[in-house]
Structures are given as C-alpha cells and as structure tokens.
Amino acid sequence: MTTVEPWPVGVVALVVVLGVVLLAALLIVLVPVSTGGLGPRPKPARDYADAMARFEAIAAAEAPVCNPAIHSLLLSHGEPTRRVYVFIHGTTNSPRQFEELGRLLHARGHTVYIPLMPRHGRRSMRLAELRGLRAEELRDYADAAVDLASGLGQEIVAVGISGGAAVVGWMGQNRAEMHTALLLAPFLGVRRVSPAVGTAMMNVYSRMPSVNLEDPLEPRRDWVYRGQTTRALAETLRIGRALFRQATAAPPLASHLILLTTARETQVANGATYRLAALWWAQGANVIADEFAPELEIPHNAIDPAADPAKKAIVYARLLELLGETP
C-alpha cells in the first residue's frame, strides 16, 4: 500500500497564507463599498446675516491652510437676491474654474457662491492632500453649500462640472431648497469602463492607500492639483453611486434638473449620465438632457481659465441659455 507523504509544514503555511491573501483580495474587489449614510443633514441659514457669518467662518478656517490665491469666493450685493448661483468646481481644481462665469452672473445682479472643495487649494498644491478624502466630506460640503446659499436669496441654482457635477446631482436629489441643478460633464463613471469594472475600481481605491496618478502631459496651472488620485476618484464615484441609489428610491427634490454632456468626452462615461437622466425621468422629474455636438469639439473641461476662449464662449452661451439667462 502506497502512503502519501504529508506536505511540509512550510508548504502548508504558504498555501494557507496565499489562500487568505486571495480571499482578502476578492473581498476588497467584489464586496461593494457602502453608500449608506450619505443622505442629507440640512441646517439652512436662518437669514442673510447668518449666511454671511457662515461664510466668514469658512474664510477664516481656510486662511491658515490654503494657498492665498485659492479660496472660497462669495460675490454678494449686500442683501438677498432673487437668484443665488452656487458653482461646484471639479476634483483637483479650485473656485477659479468658475470665477469668470460667476463674475459675469454677479454683474447681472445675482449672488454667486463658489465654495472650495474639501482638502483642495492647500498651500503645498500637492495631490497628496487628497489622500484622506471621503464621500462623507463631499456630502457635508454639499449640505453646507446649500445651507449657506439658503440665506442669500430665493432661488438656489447650482452648477457643477465633472466631480463637482456629481456633487450637484446629489444636491438636486436631496435638498428641497434647490431650484435648479445643472450637471456639466458629470463624473458618474469612467469612460470606456463598464459599470461592473467601475464598481470594482471604486471598491479597491476606497479601501487601499491612495496612489497619485501623475500626468506629465497636463499643463501646470497655479490653481489646480496636477494629476489625479485613486482616493479622490473612488470617493467621487461613491457619492455618485449613492446618488443612483437615492434616485432609484425617490424623486429628486430640485424643481429643475439639467444634464449637459459633450460628444467629444474623453474622461467620463456619458452613458452613466444618461442612466441618471432615465432614473429621474422615471420618477417624474423635470429633466433636460442636452449634449454638445461632435463637430463643436468641446472637451471635458472647456471652462477652465486656461481653456480655449472660443470653446469656452460656446459653453457659456449654452449654459446661460439652459439657465434662462438672457444673452
């Protein structure tokens, strides 16, 4: 009778370790990161004075840690106005992304508020500043923006781009104070990546230490973190996934919702934007979905201070039209 020699203890230990590592890897990749607990926590300003006091507190908190040229911006008229514009810049960018458009609308008599995203605009201007970013911070940031704007006027109109558009989508879904939410090139999925793979990326990037994704081809701009981080990508996707879950369960609370994409998109998944529009339509919401035609060659970020002025003018004109602003 042939006897089977037992495996050496070292081999058995190695197999066990490899099995544990494989199981842990599968759990990291396949078990969805929670999007629960990302509902609203409203604390709207009581009046104009309360809103201004909140902004002064924000400015005081930013002063010691932020680049002096990058900070939250409030353009007021000394009293409440009928319409308040809240602009939410893209991930790694800053309020300067929307400053030109904001000043144009301020000159038309509107109040304009452009809050700095969490962990952005720091003095180091390094991507590493984003390594601790969480979707909960983006939720609190969105709530705080609507809360402050509530004391500045009657109609809150929020406009966001890319990752900022995902935040504006959350605002439109969750806050009844919102009149209009406009999502420009929203980052709700990665271009040419299926939803399943995108979910796996979100799971991994949210759980693992953040990695800087430097882009040597990206031009240096004094107001932007250069490149991207896996943590910022994942946590922006998390708040987007929370938005999808919420939109499936209940109608959005904003009166008007506008989604604007470009056919020349190179970074985000337009298909994810169309799926969100479909969910909102199914809930009976007032939704407009529009897209820049391919022949216009509008890139993902055509409103940056460094963007092509001709392309920027096309985008501004469409935004103003969709928002009901006269030329």
C-alpha positions in Angstrom: 0.0 0.0 0.0 1.3 3.4 -1.0 1.5 6.0 1.6 1.1 9.7 0.9 3.7 11.9 2.4 2.2 14.9 4.2 3.2 18.3 2.9 6.0 20.0 4.7 4.7 22.4 7.4 6.3 25.3 5.5 4.4 24.5 2.3 1.1 24.2 4.2 1.7 27.5 5.8 2.4 29.1 2.5 -0.8 27.7 0.9 -2.8 29.0 3.9 -1.3 32.4 3.6 -1.9 32.6 -0.2 -5.5 31.5 0.3 -6.1 34.2 2.9 -4.5 36.8 0.7 -6.6 35.7 -2.3 -9.8 35.8 -0.2 -8.9 39.2 1.1 -8.2 40.5 -2.4 -11.5 39.1 -3.6 -13.4 40.8 -0.7 -11.6 44.1 -1.4 -12.6 43.9 -5.1 -16.1 42.4 -5.0 -17.7 43.5 -1.8 -19.3 46.9 -2.5 -18.2 49.9 -0.5 -21.1 51.2 1.5 -23.1 54.1 0.1 -25.4 54.2 3.1 -25.3 57.1 5.4 -24.8 59.6 2.6 -28.2 61.2 3.0 -28.7 64.9 3.7 -28.2 66.6 7.0 -29.7 70.1 6.4 -29.0 73.1 8.6 -30.1 76.0 6.4 -29.1 79.5 7.3 -31.8 81.5 9.1 -31.3 84.6 7.1 -28.8 86.7 5.2 -26.8 87.7 8.3 -26.5 84.1 9.3 -25.3 83.1 5.8 -22.7 85.9 5.8 -21.5 84.8 9.2 -21.1 81.2 8.0 -19.0 82.4 5.0 -16.8 84.5 7.3 -16.2 81.4 9.4 -15.3 79.4 6.3 -12.9 82.1 5.1 -11.2 82.2 8.5 -10.8 78.5 8.5 -9.3 78.5 5.0 -6.8 81.3 5.6 -4.1 79.4 7.6 -4.0 76.3 5.3 -5.0 77.4 1.8 -3.0 78.9 -1.0 -3.7 82.7 -0.7 -4.8 82.8 -4.3 -7.2 79.9 -3.9 -10.2 80.1 -1.6 -14.0 80.1 -1.4 -15.5 83.0 -3.2 -18.7 84.9 -2.4 -19.9 87.7 -4.7 -22.8 89.4 -3.0 -24.8 92.6 -3.3 -25.1 93.4 0.4 -28.6 91.9 0.6 -30.5 88.8 -0.6 -31.2 88.5 -4.3 -33.9 86.5 -6.1 -31.4 84.1 -7.6 -28.3 82.6 -6.0 -25.7 80.7 -8.1 -23.6 78.0 -6.4 -20.8 76.7 -8.5 -19.0 73.5 -7.6 -15.6 73.1 -9.3 -14.1 69.8 -10.4 -12.0 67.5 -8.4 -8.3 68.7 -8.1 -9.4 72.1 -9.5 -10.5 75.2 -7.5 -13.1 78.1 -7.4 -11.1 79.8 -10.1 -12.5 77.3 -12.6 -15.9 79.1 -12.3 -14.8 82.6 -11.3 -15.1 84.2 -14.8 -18.7 82.9 -15.3 -19.5 83.7 -11.7 -18.4 87.4 -12.1 -20.5 87.6 -15.3 -23.6 86.5 -13.4 -22.8 88.7 -10.5 -22.7 91.6 -12.8 -26.3 90.7 -13.9 -27.5 91.2 -10.3 -27.2 87.6 -8.9 -25.4 86.4 -5.8 -22.6 84.0 -6.6 -21.0 81.5 -4.2 -18.1 79.2 -5.2 -17.0 77.1 -2.3 -13.7 75.4 -2.2 -13.9 71.6 -2.1 -12.6 69.7 1.0 -8.8 69.2 1.0 -8.3 71.4 -2.1 -6.3 74.6 -2.5 -3.8 73.7 0.2 -0.5 75.6 0.3 1.5 72.6 -0.8 -0.6 72.2 -4.0 0.3 68.5 -4.0 -2.0 65.6 -4.9 -1.1 64.0 -1.6 -3.5 66.5 0.1 -6.4 64.4 -1.3 -5.3 61.0 0.1 -7.8 61.1 3.0 -10.8 62.4 1.1 -14.1 60.6 1.8 -17.5 60.8 0.2 -18.9 61.8 3.6 -16.8 65.0 3.4 -18.3 65.7 -0.1 -21.8 65.2 1.4 -21.1 67.6 4.2 -19.6 70.1 1.7 -22.7 69.9 -0.5 -25.0 70.3 2.5 -23.0 73.3 3.8 -23.1 74.9 0.4 -26.9 74.7 0.1 -27.3 75.7 3.8 -25.3 78.9 3.3 -27.0 79.7 -0.1 -30.4 79.4 1.6 -29.8 82.7 3.4 -28.6 84.5 0.3 -31.7 84.6 -1.9 -34.9 82.9 -3.0 -33.8 80.5 -5.8 -30.7 78.3 -5.5 -29.2 77.4 -8.8 -26.2 75.0 -8.6 -23.8 74.3 -11.4 -21.0 71.7 -11.2 -18.5 70.2 -13.6 -17.0 66.7 -13.6 -16.6 65.6 -10.0 -18.3 68.8 -8.9 -21.3 67.8 -11.1 -21.7 64.6 -9.2 -21.9 66.7 -6.0 -24.5 69.0 -7.7 -26.5 65.9 -8.7 -26.6 64.8 -5.0 -27.7 68.3 -4.1 -30.5 68.2 -6.6 -31.7 64.8 -5.4 -31.6 65.5 -1.7 -32.2 69.2 -1.0 -35.7 70.7 -1.3 -34.2 74.2 -1.2 -32.7 73.6 -4.7 -34.5 75.3 -7.6 -32.2 74.1 -10.4 -29.2 71.7 -10.6 -27.1 71.7 -13.7 -24.6 68.9 -14.2 -21.9 69.7 -16.8 -19.9 66.6 -17.9 -20.6 64.8 -14.7 -18.2 62.2 -13.4 -20.6 59.3 -12.6 -18.5 56.7 -14.3 -15.1 56.2 -16.0 -15.1 56.4 -19.8 -14.8 53.1 -21.6 -15.1 51.2 -18.3 -18.2 49.1 -17.7 -20.3 49.8 -14.5 -19.1 46.5 -13.0 -15.4 47.3 -13.5 -16.1 50.8 -12.3 -17.6 49.4 -9.1 -14.5 47.2 -8.6 -12.3 50.2 -9.1 -14.3 52.2 -6.5 -14.1 49.3 -4.0 -10.3 48.9 -4.4 -9.4 52.6 -4.5 -11.6 53.3 -1.5 -10.0 50.6 0.7 -6.4 50.8 -0.4 -3.9 53.6 0.3 -4.3 56.4 -2.1 -2.0 56.4 -5.2 -1.1 59.6 -7.0 -1.7 59.4 -10.7 0.6 62.0 -12.1 0.1 63.2 -15.7 3.3 64.6 -17.2 1.3 65.9 -20.1 -1.1 68.0 -18.0 -0.1 71.7 -18.2 0.9 73.4 -15.0 -1.7 75.7 -13.6 -1.3 77.5 -10.3 -4.9 76.8 -9.2 -5.0 73.1 -9.8 -3.5 69.9 -8.3 -1.7 68.3 -11.2 -2.9 64.8 -11.9 -5.4 62.7 -10.0 -5.5 60.4 -7.0 -7.2 57.0 -6.7 -8.8 58.0 -3.4 -10.4 61.1 -5.0 -11.7 59.1 -7.9 -13.1 56.4 -5.7 -14.9 58.7 -3.2 -16.4 60.8 -6.0 -17.7 57.6 -7.5 -19.1 56.7 -4.1 -21.2 59.8 -3.8 -22.3 59.2 -7.4 -23.3 55.6 -6.5 -25.2 57.0 -3.5 -27.0 59.4 -5.9 -28.0 56.5 -8.2 -29.4 54.5 -5.2 -31.3 57.5 -4.0 -32.7 58.3 -7.4 -33.9 54.8 -7.8 -35.8 55.0 -4.5 -37.3 58.5 -4.6 -37.8 61.5 -6.9 -35.3 64.4 -6.8 -36.3 67.4 -4.7 -34.9 70.1 -7.0 -37.5 71.7 -9.2 -35.4 71.6 -12.4 -32.6 69.2 -13.4 -30.3 69.8 -16.4 -27.6 67.4 -17.6 -25.1 68.6 -20.2 -22.6 66.3 -21.9 -20.2 66.6 -24.8 -19.9 64.1 -27.6 -16.2 64.6 -27.6 -15.9 63.4 -24.0 -12.5 61.8 -23.2 -12.7 61.2 -19.4 -16.1 60.4 -18.0 -18.8 58.0 -19.0 -21.7 59.8 -20.8 -23.6 56.5 -20.5 -23.8 56.9 -16.7 -25.2 60.4 -17.2 -27.9 59.1 -19.5 -28.8 56.4 -16.9 -29.2 59.0 -14.2 -31.4 61.0 -16.5 -33.6 57.9 -17.2 -34.0 57.3 -13.4 -35.1 60.9 -12.9 -37.5 60.8 -15.8 -38.9 57.6 -14.4 -39.5 59.4 -11.1 -41.5 62.1 -13.0 -38.8 64.8 -12.5 -38.4 67.9 -14.7 -35.2 66.9 -16.6 -33.5 68.4 -19.6 -30.7 66.3 -21.2 -28.5 68.1 -23.7 -25.2 67.4 -25.5 -22.6 69.4 -27.4 -22.4 68.0 -31.0 -19.2 66.4 -32.0 -18.4 69.0 -34.6 -18.2 71.6 -31.9 -15.2 69.7 -30.4 -16.0 70.7 -26.9 -13.6 69.0 -24.4 -14.3 67.7 -21.0 -13.2 70.9 -19.3 -13.9 73.8 -21.6 -14.4 76.4 -18.8 -11.0 76.4 -17.2 -9.2 79.7 -17.1 -6.6 78.1 -19.4 -9.2 76.7 -21.8 -9.7 77.8 -25.5 -11.6 81.1 -25.3 -13.7 80.1 -28.4 -14.8 76.8 -26.9 -15.4 78.5 -23.6 -17.7 81.0 -25.2 -19.8 78.2 -26.8 -20.2 76.5 -23.4 -21.0 79.8 -21.6 -23.7 80.6 -24.2 -25.3 77.1 -23.8 -25.2 77.3 -20.0 -26.8 80.7 -19.9 -29.5 79.6 -22.4 -30.3 76.4 -20.3 -30.4 78.5 -17.1 -32.8 81.0 -18.6 -30.4 83.9 -18.6 -30.7 86.4 -21.4 -27.7 86.7 -23.7 
